[in-house]
Amino acid sequence: MHSSVSDVFEQNLQEKKRLLQACQDERKVTTCSECEKMFECETRKAYVKAVYESMAKGEGGGFEF
């Protein structure tokens, strides 16, 4: 896997994490589970997607935890 591809996923993850933390700060919560909009939040959905993409590095497929 080419490192620049990995870097793209990591950069996206860091950007989504920054946006998520800014949202939490704005709402004065320390975790999304404290927010009443957790399940409908597009910021959180984008962060979760970025986490999975970062783990897969563009390879697709499922995850085993």
N, CA, C and O atoms as a Tripos MOL2 file, in Angstrom:
@<TRIPOS>MOLECULE
protein
  260   259    65     0     0
PROTEIN
NO_CHARGES

@<TRIPOS>ATOM
      1 N           0.8580   -1.1880    0.0000 N.3       1 MET1
      2 CA          0.0000    0.0000    0.0000 C.3       1 MET1
      3 C           0.8900    1.2330    0.0000 C.2       1 MET1
      4 O           1.8050    1.3520    0.8150 O.2       1 MET1
      5 N           0.6240    2.1110   -0.8850 N.am      2 HIS2
      6 CA          1.3930    3.3470   -1.0150 C.3       2 HIS2
      7 C           1.0940    4.2560    0.1670 C.2       2 HIS2
      8 O          -0.0670    4.4280    0.5380 O.2       2 HIS2
      9 N           2.1220    4.8340    0.7560 N.am      3 SER3
     10 CA          1.9410    5.6270    1.9770 C.3       3 SER3
     11 C           1.0830    6.8720    1.7550 C.2       3 SER3
     12 O           0.4140    7.3200    2.6860 O.2       3 SER3
     13 N           1.0850    7.4420    0.5470 N.am      4 SER4
     14 CA          0.2740    8.6460    0.3270 C.3       4 SER4
     15 C          -1.2170    8.3300    0.3960 C.2       4 SER4
     16 O          -2.0080    9.1820    0.8020 O.2       4 SER4
     17 N          -1.6110    7.1190    0.0070 N.am      5 VAL5
     18 CA         -3.0100    6.7110    0.1340 C.3       5 VAL5
     19 C          -3.3720    6.6430    1.6100 C.2       5 VAL5
     20 O          -4.4280    7.1220    2.0230 O.2       5 VAL5
     21 N          -2.4880    6.0430    2.4000 N.am      6 SER6
     22 CA         -2.6880    5.9730    3.8420 C.3       6 SER6
     23 C          -2.7950    7.3720    4.4310 C.2       6 SER6
     24 O          -3.6410    7.6320    5.2860 O.2       6 SER6
     25 N          -1.9370    8.2630    3.9710 N.am      7 ASP7
     26 CA         -1.9340    9.6360    4.4780 C.3       7 ASP7
     27 C          -3.2600   10.3370    4.2050 C.2       7 ASP7
     28 O          -3.7310   11.1070    5.0430 O.2       7 ASP7
     29 N          -3.8670   10.0880    3.0530 N.am      8 VAL8
     30 CA         -5.1460   10.7030    2.7040 C.3       8 VAL8
     31 C          -6.2150   10.2720    3.6970 C.2       8 VAL8
     32 O          -6.9930   11.1000    4.1710 O.2       8 VAL8
     33 N          -6.2590    8.9890    4.0120 N.am      9 PHE9
     34 CA         -7.2510    8.4950    4.9630 C.3       9 PHE9
     35 C          -6.9920    9.0530    6.3580 C.2       9 PHE9
     36 O          -7.9340    9.3920    7.0740 O.2       9 PHE9
     37 N          -5.7270    9.1500    6.7480 N.am     10 GLU10
     38 CA         -5.3840    9.6840    8.0640 C.3      10 GLU10
     39 C          -5.7250   11.1770    8.1490 C.2      10 GLU10
     40 O          -6.2370   11.6400    9.1680 O.2      10 GLU10
     41 N          -5.4440   11.9190    7.0880 N.am     11 GLN11
     42 CA         -5.7740   13.3500    7.0720 C.3      11 GLN11
     43 C          -7.2810   13.5540    7.1660 C.2      11 GLN11
     44 O          -7.7450   14.4340    7.8910 O.2      11 GLN11
     45 N          -8.0450   12.7470    6.4380 N.am     12 ASN12
     46 CA         -9.5010   12.8410    6.4940 C.3      12 ASN12
     47 C          -9.9970   12.5280    7.8960 C.2      12 ASN12
     48 O         -10.8740   13.2170    8.4170 O.2      12 ASN12
     49 N          -9.4370   11.4870    8.5100 N.am     13 LEU13
     50 CA         -9.8240   11.1140    9.8670 C.3      13 LEU13
     51 C          -9.5440   12.2560   10.8410 C.2      13 LEU13
     52 O         -10.3900   12.5830   11.6730 O.2      13 LEU13
     53 N          -8.3770   12.8530   10.7420 N.am     14 GLN14
     54 CA         -8.0190   13.9420   11.6580 C.3      14 GLN14
     55 C          -8.9390   15.1520   11.4710 C.2      14 GLN14
     56 O          -9.3070   15.8080   12.4450 O.2      14 GLN14
     57 N          -9.3090   15.4450   10.2260 N.am     15 GLU15
     58 CA        -10.2140   16.5640    9.9620 C.3      15 GLU15
     59 C         -11.6010   16.2830   10.5560 C.2      15 GLU15
     60 O         -12.1990   17.1570   11.1830 O.2      15 GLU15
     61 N         -12.1040   15.0690   10.3550 N.am     16 LYS16
     62 CA        -13.4180   14.7170   10.9040 C.3      16 LYS16
     63 C         -13.3860   14.7060   12.4300 C.2      16 LYS16
     64 O         -14.3680   15.0800   13.0710 O.2      16 LYS16
     65 N         -12.2770   14.2850   13.0110 N.am     17 LYS17
     66 CA        -12.1270   14.2940   14.4590 C.3      17 LYS17
     67 C         -12.1430   15.7320   14.9850 C.2      17 LYS17
     68 O         -12.7650   16.0170   16.0090 O.2      17 LYS17
     69 N         -11.4630   16.6260   14.2850 N.am     18 ARG18
     70 CA        -11.4440   18.0390   14.6770 C.3      18 ARG18
     71 C         -12.8550   18.6240   14.6440 C.2      18 ARG18
     72 O         -13.2530   19.3460   15.5580 O.2      18 ARG18
     73 N         -13.6070   18.3100   13.5900 N.am     19 LEU19
     74 CA        -14.9790   18.8050   13.4710 C.3      19 LEU19
     75 C         -15.8740   18.2370   14.5720 C.2      19 LEU19
     76 O         -16.7080   18.9500   15.1300 O.2      19 LEU19
     77 N         -15.6990   16.9560   14.8810 N.am     20 LEU20
     78 CA        -16.4850   16.3190   15.9330 C.3      20 LEU20
     79 C         -16.1930   16.9560   17.2830 C.2      20 LEU20
     80 O         -17.1130   17.2380   18.0510 O.2      20 LEU20
     81 N         -14.9190   17.1840   17.5750 N.am     21 GLN21
     82 CA        -14.5460   17.7940   18.8550 C.3      21 GLN21
     83 C         -15.0570   19.2340   18.9440 C.2      21 GLN21
     84 O         -15.4500   19.6820   20.0210 O.2      21 GLN21
     85 N         -15.0540   19.9500   17.8400 N.am     22 ALA22
     86 CA        -15.5870   21.3120   17.8310 C.3      22 ALA22
     87 C         -17.0890   21.2930   18.1240 C.2      22 ALA22
     88 O         -17.5970   22.1530   18.8430 O.2      22 ALA22
     89 N         -17.7890   20.3180   17.5670 N.am     23 CYS23
     90 CA        -19.2200   20.1760   17.8210 C.3      23 CYS23
     91 C         -19.4670   19.8660   19.2930 C.2      23 CYS23
     92 O         -20.3530   20.4520   19.9140 O.2      23 CYS23
     93 N         -18.6840   18.9450   19.8480 N.am     24 GLN24
     94 CA        -18.8250   18.6000   21.2650 C.3      24 GLN24
     95 C         -18.5570   19.8220   22.1450 C.2      24 GLN24
     96 O         -19.2800   20.0650   23.1110 O.2      24 GLN24
     97 N         -17.5320   20.5780   21.8150 N.am     25 ASP25
     98 CA        -17.2210   21.8010   22.5740 C.3      25 ASP25
     99 C         -18.3810   22.7870   22.5080 C.2      25 ASP25
    100 O         -18.7680   23.3750   23.5180 O.2      25 ASP25
    101 N         -18.9320   22.9610   21.3070 N.am     26 GLU26
    102 CA        -20.0390   23.8990   21.1110 C.3      26 GLU26
    103 C         -21.2680   23.4790   21.9280 C.2      26 GLU26
    104 O         -21.9720   24.3250   22.4790 O.2      26 GLU26
    105 N         -21.5150   22.1870   22.0000 N.am     27 ARG27
    106 CA        -22.6780   21.6740   22.7280 C.3      27 ARG27
    107 C         -22.3840   21.4310   24.2130 C.2      27 ARG27
    108 O         -23.2630   21.0490   24.9860 O.2      27 ARG27
    109 N         -21.1290   21.6620   24.5830 N.am     28 LYS28
    110 CA        -20.6930   21.4850   25.9750 C.3      28 LYS28
    111 C         -20.9100   20.0570   26.4900 C.2      28 LYS28
    112 O         -21.4290   19.8370   27.5850 O.2      28 LYS28
    113 N         -20.4880   19.0900   25.6470 N.am     29 VAL29
    114 CA        -20.5140   17.6810   26.0290 C.3      29 VAL29
    115 C         -19.1090   17.1160   25.8350 C.2      29 VAL29
    116 O         -18.3280   17.6380   25.0390 O.2      29 VAL29
    117 N         -18.7960   16.0600   26.5570 N.am     30 THR30
    118 CA        -17.4770   15.4490   26.4140 C.3      30 THR30
    119 C         -17.5160   14.2010   25.5350 C.2      30 THR30
    120 O         -16.4700   13.6860   25.1420 O.2      30 THR30
    121 N         -18.7090   13.7190   25.2280 N.am     31 THR31
    122 CA        -18.8740   12.5600   24.3670 C.3      31 THR31
    123 C         -20.1990   12.6800   23.6240 C.2      31 THR31
    124 O         -21.1380   13.3020   24.1190 O.2      31 THR31
    125 N         -20.2730   12.0940   22.4520 N.am     32 CYS32
    126 CA        -21.5080   12.1770   21.6620 C.3      32 CYS32
    127 C         -22.6910   11.5320   22.3780 C.2      32 CYS32
    128 O         -23.8350   11.9370   22.1720 O.2      32 CYS32
    129 N         -22.4280   10.5460   23.2060 N.am     33 SER33
    130 CA        -23.5350    9.8660   23.8880 C.3      33 SER33
    131 C         -24.2770   10.7980   24.8480 C.2      33 SER33
    132 O         -25.3860   10.4800   25.2790 O.2      33 SER33
    133 N         -23.6890   11.9290   25.1850 N.am     34 GLU34
    134 CA        -24.3520   12.9230   26.0390 C.3      34 GLU34
    135 C         -25.2470   13.8660   25.2350 C.2      34 GLU34
    136 O         -25.9660   14.6820   25.8130 O.2      34 GLU34
    137 N         -25.2070   13.7590   23.9260 N.am     35 CYS35
    138 CA        -25.9460   14.6750   23.0520 C.3      35 CYS35
    139 C         -27.2540   14.0300   22.5990 C.2      35 CYS35
    140 O         -27.2830   12.8590   22.2200 O.2      35 CYS35
    141 N         -28.3350   14.8130   22.6440 N.am     36 GLU36
    142 CA        -29.6450   14.2880   22.2540 C.3      36 GLU36
    143 C         -29.7420   14.0100   20.7520 C.2      36 GLU36
    144 O         -30.6630   13.3150   20.3240 O.2      36 GLU36
    145 N         -28.8210   14.5320   19.9430 N.am     37 LYS37
    146 CA        -28.8610   14.3460   18.4910 C.3      37 LYS37
    147 C         -27.8800   13.2780   18.0080 C.2      37 LYS37
    148 O         -27.5870   13.2040   16.8150 O.2      37 LYS37
    149 N         -27.3790   12.4640   18.9130 N.am     38 MET38
    150 CA        -26.3260   11.5090   18.5780 C.3      38 MET38
    151 C         -26.6610   10.6420   17.3610 C.2      38 MET38
    152 O         -25.8190   10.4820   16.4770 O.2      38 MET38
    153 N         -27.8430   10.0920   17.2990 N.am     39 PHE39
    154 CA        -28.1760    9.1420   16.2380 C.3      39 PHE39
    155 C         -28.5350    9.7940   14.9140 C.2      39 PHE39
    156 O         -28.5950    9.1160   13.8890 O.2      39 PHE39
    157 N         -28.7730   11.0860   14.9180 N.am     40 GLU40
    158 CA        -29.1020   11.7750   13.6790 C.3      40 GLU40
    159 C         -28.0030   12.7450   13.2430 C.2      40 GLU40
    160 O         -28.1730   13.4700   12.2620 O.2      40 GLU40
    161 N         -26.9040   12.7630   13.9470 N.am     41 CYS41
    162 CA        -25.8380   13.7370   13.7260 C.3      41 CYS41
    163 C         -24.9690   13.3830   12.5140 C.2      41 CYS41
    164 O         -24.3260   12.3330   12.4860 O.2      41 CYS41
    165 N         -24.9610   14.2610   11.5300 N.am     42 GLU42
    166 CA        -24.1490   14.0370   10.3230 C.3      42 GLU42
    167 C         -22.6550   14.1550   10.6230 C.2      42 GLU42
    168 O         -21.8450   13.4750    9.9930 O.2      42 GLU42
    169 N         -22.2810   15.0080   11.5760 N.am     43 THR43
    170 CA        -20.8720   15.1520   11.9530 C.3      43 THR43
    171 C         -20.3490   13.8450   12.5300 C.2      43 THR43
    172 O         -19.2560   13.4000   12.1800 O.2      43 THR43
    173 N         -21.1240   13.2350   13.4070 N.am     44 ARG44
    174 CA        -20.7330   11.9610   14.0110 C.3      44 ARG44
    175 C         -20.6890   10.8560   12.9570 C.2      44 ARG44
    176 O         -19.7620   10.0460   12.9470 O.2      44 ARG44
    177 N         -21.6830   10.8170   12.0710 N.am     45 LYS45
    178 CA        -21.7100    9.8090   11.0070 C.3      45 LYS45
    179 C         -20.4740    9.9320   10.1140 C.2      45 LYS45
    180 O         -19.8810    8.9240    9.7300 O.2      45 LYS45
    181 N         -20.0870   11.1590    9.7850 N.am     46 ALA46
    182 CA        -18.9040   11.3760    8.9450 C.3      46 ALA46
    183 C         -17.6350   10.9270    9.6700 C.2      46 ALA46
    184 O         -16.7280   10.3750    9.0470 O.2      46 ALA46
    185 N         -17.5670   11.1590   10.9740 N.am     47 TYR47
    186 CA        -16.4120   10.7240   11.7610 C.3      47 TYR47
    187 C         -16.3210    9.1980   11.7970 C.2      47 TYR47
    188 O         -15.2510    8.6300   11.5790 O.2      47 TYR47
    189 N         -17.4400    8.5430   12.0710 N.am     48 VAL48
    190 CA        -17.4520    7.0710   12.1270 C.3      48 VAL48
    191 C         -17.0300    6.5000   10.7710 C.2      48 VAL48
    192 O         -16.2460    5.5530   10.7130 O.2      48 VAL48
    193 N         -17.5460    7.0700    9.6890 N.am     49 LYS49
    194 CA        -17.1680    6.6110    8.3430 C.3      49 LYS49
    195 C         -15.6630    6.7890    8.1230 C.2      49 LYS49
    196 O         -15.0080    5.9030    7.5750 O.2      49 LYS49
    197 N         -15.1210    7.9210    8.5450 N.am     50 ALA50
    198 CA        -13.6860    8.1810    8.3840 C.3      50 ALA50
    199 C         -12.8540    7.1950    9.1910 C.2      50 ALA50
    200 O         -11.7810    6.7840    8.7490 O.2      50 ALA50
    201 N         -13.3400    6.8070   10.3780 N.am     51 VAL51
    202 CA        -12.6340    5.8090   11.1910 C.3      51 VAL51
    203 C         -12.5480    4.4950   10.4270 C.2      51 VAL51
    204 O         -11.4680    3.9130   10.3220 O.2      51 VAL51
    205 N         -13.6700    4.0190    9.8920 N.am     52 TYR52
    206 CA        -13.6770    2.7610    9.1420 C.3      52 TYR52
    207 C         -12.8080    2.8400    7.8980 C.2      52 TYR52
    208 O         -12.0740    1.9000    7.5940 O.2      52 TYR52
    209 N         -12.8840    3.9560    7.1720 N.am     53 GLU53
    210 CA        -12.0600    4.1260    5.9770 C.3      53 GLU53
    211 C         -10.5800    4.1290    6.3370 C.2      53 GLU53
    212 O          -9.7640    3.5700    5.6040 O.2      53 GLU53
    213 N         -10.2300    4.7460    7.4420 N.am     54 SER54
    214 CA         -8.8480    4.7770    7.8980 C.3      54 SER54
    215 C          -8.3540    3.3710    8.2440 C.2      54 SER54
    216 O          -7.2110    3.0130    7.9600 O.2      54 SER54
    217 N          -9.2310    2.5840    8.8610 N.am     55 MET55
    218 CA         -8.8620    1.2140    9.2230 C.3      55 MET55
    219 C          -8.6750    0.3480    7.9680 C.2      55 MET55
    220 O          -7.7650   -0.4790    7.9120 O.2      55 MET55
    221 N          -9.5320    0.5400    6.9730 N.am     56 ALA56
    222 CA         -9.5100   -0.2750    5.7520 C.3      56 ALA56
    223 C          -8.4660    0.2180    4.7480 C.2      56 ALA56
    224 O          -8.0150   -0.5480    3.8970 O.2      56 ALA56
    225 N          -8.0830    1.4830    4.8440 N.am     57 LYS57
    226 CA         -7.1280    2.0960    3.9150 C.3      57 LYS57
    227 C          -7.5510    1.9030    2.4640 C.2      57 LYS57
    228 O          -6.7200    1.6990    1.5790 O.2      57 LYS57
    229 N          -8.8680    1.9730    2.2380 N.am     58 GLY58
    230 CA         -9.3810    1.8770    0.8690 C.3      58 GLY58
    231 C          -9.5650    0.4750    0.3550 C.2      58 GLY58
    232 O          -9.9510    0.2970   -0.8000 O.2      58 GLY58
    233 N          -9.3060   -0.5250    1.1620 N.am     59 GLU59
    234 CA         -9.4050   -1.9210    0.7300 C.3      59 GLU59
    235 C         -10.8300   -2.4500    0.7410 C.2      59 GLU59
    236 O         -11.1120   -3.4610    0.1000 O.2      59 GLU59
    237 N         -11.7390   -1.7860    1.4590 N.am     60 GLY60
    238 CA        -13.1230   -2.2540    1.5360 C.3      60 GLY60
    239 C         -13.2430   -3.5150    2.3640 C.2      60 GLY60
    240 O         -12.2760   -3.9380    2.9980 O.2      60 GLY60
    241 N         -14.4010   -4.1120    2.3640 N.am     61 GLY61
    242 CA        -14.6030   -5.3390    3.1180 C.3      61 GLY61
    243 C         -15.0570   -5.0780    4.5270 C.2      61 GLY61
    244 O         -15.2160   -3.9290    4.9410 O.2      61 GLY61
    245 N         -15.2630   -6.1420    5.2580 N.am     62 GLY62
    246 CA        -15.7460   -6.0440    6.6270 C.3      62 GLY62
    247 C         -14.6220   -5.9620    7.6350 C.2      62 GLY62
    248 O         -13.4430   -6.0500    7.2930 O.2      62 GLY62
    249 N         -15.0080   -5.7920    8.8650 N.am     63 PHE63
    250 CA        -14.0430   -5.7190    9.9560 C.3      63 PHE63
    251 C         -14.3730   -6.7900   10.9630 C.2      63 PHE63
    252 O         -15.5380   -7.0980   11.2100 O.2      63 PHE63
    253 N         -13.3440   -7.3450   11.5330 N.am     64 GLU64
    254 CA        -13.5140   -8.2960   12.6230 C.3      64 GLU64
    255 C         -12.8690   -7.6980   13.8540 C.2      64 GLU64
    256 O         -11.6830   -7.3670   13.8450 O.2      64 GLU64
    257 N         -13.6520   -7.5590   14.9170 N.am     65 PHE65
    258 CA        -13.1410   -6.9610   16.1480 C.3      65 PHE65
    259 C         -12.9450   -8.0280   17.1910 C.2      65 PHE65
    260 O         -12.5190   -7.7310   18.3070 O.2      65 PHE65
@<TRIPOS>BOND
     1     1     2 1
     2     2     3 1
     3     3     4 2
     4     3     5 am
     5     5     6 1
     6     6     7 1
     7     7     8 2
     8     7     9 am
     9     9    10 1
    10    10    11 1
    11    11    12 2
    12    11    13 am
    13    13    14 1
    14    14    15 1
    15    15    16 2
    16    15    17 am
    17    17    18 1
    18    18    19 1
    19    19    20 2
    20    19    21 am
    21    21    22 1
    22    22    23 1
    23    23    24 2
    24    23    25 am
    25    25    26 1
    26    26    27 1
    27    27    28 2
    28    27    29 am
    29    29    30 1
    30    30    31 1
    31    31    32 2
    32    31    33 am
    33    33    34 1
    34    34    35 1
    35    35    36 2
    36    35    37 am
    37    37    38 1
    38    38    39 1
    39    39    40 2
    40    39    41 am
    41    41    42 1
    42    42    43 1
    43    43    44 2
    44    43    45 am
    45    45    46 1
    46    46    47 1
    47    47    48 2
    48    47    49 am
    49    49    50 1
    50    50    51 1
    51    51    52 2
    52    51    53 am
    53    53    54 1
    54    54    55 1
    55    55    56 2
    56    55    57 am
    57    57    58 1
    58    58    59 1
    59    59    60 2
    60    59    61 am
    61    61    62 1
    62    62    63 1
    63    63    64 2
    64    63    65 am
    65    65    66 1
    66    66    67 1
    67    67    68 2
    68    67    69 am
    69    69    70 1
    70    70    71 1
    71    71    72 2
    72    71    73 am
    73    73    74 1
    74    74    75 1
    75    75    76 2
    76    75    77 am
    77    77    78 1
    78    78    79 1
    79    79    80 2
    80    79    81 am
    81    81    82 1
    82    82    83 1
    83    83    84 2
    84    83    85 am
    85    85    86 1
    86    86    87 1
    87    87    88 2
    88    87    89 am
    89    89    90 1
    90    90    91 1
    91    91    92 2
    92    91    93 am
    93    93    94 1
    94    94    95 1
    95    95    96 2
    96    95    97 am
    97    97    98 1
    98    98    99 1
    99    99   100 2
   100    99   101 am
   101   101   102 1
   102   102   103 1
   103   103   104 2
   104   103   105 am
   105   105   106 1
   106   106   107 1
   107   107   108 2
   108   107   109 am
   109   109   110 1
   110   110   111 1
   111   111   112 2
   112   111   113 am
   113   113   114 1
   114   114   115 1
   115   115   116 2
   116   115   117 am
   117   117   118 1
   118   118   119 1
   119   119   120 2
   120   119   121 am
   121   121   122 1
   122   122   123 1
   123   123   124 2
   124   123   125 am
   125   125   126 1
   126   126   127 1
   127   127   128 2
   128   127   129 am
   129   129   130 1
   130   130   131 1
   131   131   132 2
   132   131   133 am
   133   133   134 1
   134   134   135 1
   135   135   136 2
   136   135   137 am
   137   137   138 1
   138   138   139 1
   139   139   140 2
   140   139   141 am
   141   141   142 1
   142   142   143 1
   143   143   144 2
   144   143   145 am
   145   145   146 1
   146   146   147 1
   147   147   148 2
   148   147   149 am
   149   149   150 1
   150   150   151 1
   151   151   152 2
   152   151   153 am
   153   153   154 1
   154   154   155 1
   155   155   156 2
   156   155   157 am
   157   157   158 1
   158   158   159 1
   159   159   160 2
   160   159   161 am
   161   161   162 1
   162   162   163 1
   163   163   164 2
   164   163   165 am
   165   165   166 1
   166   166   167 1
   167   167   168 2
   168   167   169 am
   169   169   170 1
   170   170   171 1
   171   171   172 2
   172   171   173 am
   173   173   174 1
   174   174   175 1
   175   175   176 2
   176   175   177 am
   177   177   178 1
   178   178   179 1
   179   179   180 2
   180   179   181 am
   181   181   182 1
   182   182   183 1
   183   183   184 2
   184   183   185 am
   185   185   186 1
   186   186   187 1
   187   187   188 2
   188   187   189 am
   189   189   190 1
   190   190   191 1
   191   191   192 2
   192   191   193 am
   193   193   194 1
   194   194   195 1
   195   195   196 2
   196   195   197 am
   197   197   198 1
   198   198   199 1
   199   199   200 2
   200   199   201 am
   201   201   202 1
   202   202   203 1
   203   203   204 2
   204   203   205 am
   205   205   206 1
   206   206   207 1
   207   207   208 2
   208   207   209 am
   209   209   210 1
   210   210   211 1
   211   211   212 2
   212   211   213 am
   213   213   214 1
   214   214   215 1
   215   215   216 2
   216   215   217 am
   217   217   218 1
   218   218   219 1
   219   219   220 2
   220   219   221 am
   221   221   222 1
   222   222   223 1
   223   223   224 2
   224   223   225 am
   225   225   226 1
   226   226   227 1
   227   227   228 2
   228   227   229 am
   229   229   230 1
   230   230   231 1
   231   231   232 2
   232   231   233 am
   233   233   234 1
   234   234   235 1
   235   235   236 2
   236   235   237 am
   237   237   238 1
   238   238   239 1
   239   239   240 2
   240   239   241 am
   241   241   242 1
   242   242   243 1
   243   243   244 2
   244   243   245 am
   245   245   246 1
   246   246   247 1
   247   247   248 2
   248   247   249 am
   249   249   250 1
   250   250   251 1
   251   251   252 2
   252   251   253 am
   253   253   254 1
   254   254   255 1
   255   255   256 2
   256   255   257 am
   257   257   258 1
   258   258   259 1
   259   259   260 2
@<TRIPOS>SUBSTRUCTURE
     1 MET1         2 RESIDUE 1 A MET
     2 HIS2         6 RESIDUE 1 A HIS
     3 SER3        10 RESIDUE 1 A SER
     4 SER4        14 RESIDUE 1 A SER
     5 VAL5        18 RESIDUE 1 A VAL
     6 SER6        22 RESIDUE 1 A SER
     7 ASP7        26 RESIDUE 1 A ASP
     8 VAL8        30 RESIDUE 1 A VAL
     9 PHE9        34 RESIDUE 1 A PHE
    10 GLU10       38 RESIDUE 1 A GLU
    11 GLN11       42 RESIDUE 1 A GLN
    12 ASN12       46 RESIDUE 1 A ASN
    13 LEU13       50 RESIDUE 1 A LEU
    14 GLN14       54 RESIDUE 1 A GLN
    15 GLU15       58 RESIDUE 1 A GLU
    16 LYS16       62 RESIDUE 1 A LYS
    17 LYS17       66 RESIDUE 1 A LYS
    18 ARG18       70 RESIDUE 1 A ARG
    19 LEU19       74 RESIDUE 1 A LEU
    20 LEU20       78 RESIDUE 1 A LEU
    21 GLN21       82 RESIDUE 1 A GLN
    22 ALA22       86 RESIDUE 1 A ALA
    23 CYS23       90 RESIDUE 1 A CYS
    24 GLN24       94 RESIDUE 1 A GLN
    25 ASP25       98 RESIDUE 1 A ASP
    26 GLU26      102 RESIDUE 1 A GLU
    27 ARG27      106 RESIDUE 1 A ARG
    28 LYS28      110 RESIDUE 1 A LYS
    29 VAL29      114 RESIDUE 1 A VAL
    30 THR30      118 RESIDUE 1 A THR
    31 THR31      122 RESIDUE 1 A THR
    32 CYS32      126 RESIDUE 1 A CYS
    33 SER33      130 RESIDUE 1 A SER
    34 GLU34      134 RESIDUE 1 A GLU
    35 CYS35      138 RESIDUE 1 A CYS
    36 GLU36      142 RESIDUE 1 A GLU
    37 LYS37      146 RESIDUE 1 A LYS
    38 MET38      150 RESIDUE 1 A MET
    39 PHE39      154 RESIDUE 1 A PHE
    40 GLU40      158 RESIDUE 1 A GLU
    41 CYS41      162 RESIDUE 1 A CYS
    42 GLU42      166 RESIDUE 1 A GLU
    43 THR43      170 RESIDUE 1 A THR
    44 ARG44      174 RESIDUE 1 A ARG
    45 LYS45      178 RESIDUE 1 A LYS
    46 ALA46      182 RESIDUE 1 A ALA
    47 TYR47      186 RESIDUE 1 A TYR
    48 VAL48      190 RESIDUE 1 A VAL
    49 LYS49      194 RESIDUE 1 A LYS
    50 ALA50      198 RESIDUE 1 A ALA
    51 VAL51      202 RESIDUE 1 A VAL
    52 TYR52      206 RESIDUE 1 A TYR
    53 GLU53      210 RESIDUE 1 A GLU
    54 SER54      214 RESIDUE 1 A SER
    55 MET55      218 RESIDUE 1 A MET
    56 ALA56      222 RESIDUE 1 A ALA
    57 LYS57      226 RESIDUE 1 A LYS
    58 GLY58      230 RESIDUE 1 A GLY
    59 GLU59      234 RESIDUE 1 A GLU
    60 GLY60      238 RESIDUE 1 A GLY
    61 GLY61      242 RESIDUE 1 A GLY
    62 GLY62      246 RESIDUE 1 A GLY
    63 PHE63      250 RESIDUE 1 A PHE
    64 GLU64      254 RESIDUE 1 A GLU
    65 PHE65      258 RESIDUE 1 A PHE
